[in-house]
Amino acid sequence: MAAQTSPTQRRRFFELHQQGATYAEIADQFGFSQECIRYWCRRQRDGGGCETHRVWQPRGLLSQFDPKVRFVTLRLRLEHPRWGPNRILNRLKKRTSLRGLRLPGEASIGRYLHQWRRFRRKPKKKPEQTQHPTPGIVHECWQVDFKVGIRLADGTRMNLHTVRDPVGEAYIGAFVFATGKRQHRIKLEEARAVLRQCFGRWKTLPQVIQTDGEPVLVTPNPDPFPSDFILWLKGLGIEHRLIHNVTSNAEVERCHRTLSDYALVGNEDQVVVALQTILDQALDELNFELSSRAEGCQGQPPLQAHPDLLRPRRSFAPQWEWAHFNLKRIDDYLATQSWKRIVETTGVVPLGGKRRRYSIGRQYTGQEVEIHFDPSDRHFVFSLCSAPEVPIKRLPAKCLDRNALTGREGWPVGPGAQQLSLPLFQEEGVYC
């Protein structure tokens, strides 16, 4: 930025010009532009002075509007803390004291109010995202995802369930289910059936099942009670891991595209049963025969690059599910948690869906209660949040038995007697 000329210099410019010096010569002598020299010389020639007379104008937001406009805007916001710029502007137009005055727009009102911290919106707290450890061995973590509403040639739709091992870079399973023409939601029975098929096909249980926030898999309440899906996995000794962004399940997301291009596109005229057969064949070819572009496979089929996929980490067969399912794992898991609920007008406290509603009495209607699980007798303990140390009710847990959580009634029917090896089910010193 060029230096500003002083009044003394400006008078000297005019004197030199009167003595015959050109604008260019004066400019070279003082180091200013010719336009600057010409301006001050002509101004003094025409009777003007060499002083700068600037009219101060107030600066700031809404400074170009009448002060009454700023005053009323601020007063309206103080009287109505929840009003936005649009409502304030609407009220400004109705003020008799502001008739005939120019009014600002919504954006200008918003900027004007934003200069005070008390009028700014509080930033939303981002949920803390747990950094999960990266799996390092095969069958440690399986990624599960769904593609819903795939349209078939007859107008019906189906859902695709895909399971992938990110370390083994293999397709663990892919299954399709008919959904009709409108309903495309994932069902709990389907999700369990898919994993049971995968458990049986690979003869193992993974350590972790990783999914997104599909409503049937996780409870979306602010203070959630574990879903039946999570409790079922917990009973089998499997941890459920919830992702917070789709990139965490990038491998299985890519599987949808691969399986769709390889097996589904071009076969939309097939029925679901035939499509499942095509998918099974595609998975065998992708796992055992075709070279993979995955980094760890180095151009080999996944099962050739990762032979450990065929070595079960935790041996499992579908008929052993009840033997593997341990209610003590669920009890220990629930005992570490607590839940808060508002008692309904009927005196009922909902806890974990329609099947689990507990009546503690109408006298507690509208009050907030805190709930704990007592694993010693499998009862839920209810107490008022105002006095959490004083229990007001103890009620037996509903739908937390093996039948309810596995969706099965007793041992599966099979030919002949079934003999299981005890050491196979020993875990953490407890025989299931």
Helices and strands as residue ranges (DSSP letters): H 7-18, H 23-30, H 34-45, H 67-79, H 85-94, G 96-98, H 106-114, G 117-119, E 141-151, E 157-165, E 170-180, H 188-202, E 208-211, H 228-235, E 239-242, G 246-249, H 250-259, I 260-264, H 272-284, I 285-289, H 302-305, G 307-310, G 318-320, H 321-324, H 327-335, E 338-342, E 348-350, E 357-359, G 362-364, E 368-374, E 379-384, E 391-396, H 402-406, G 422-425, E 426-427, E 430-431
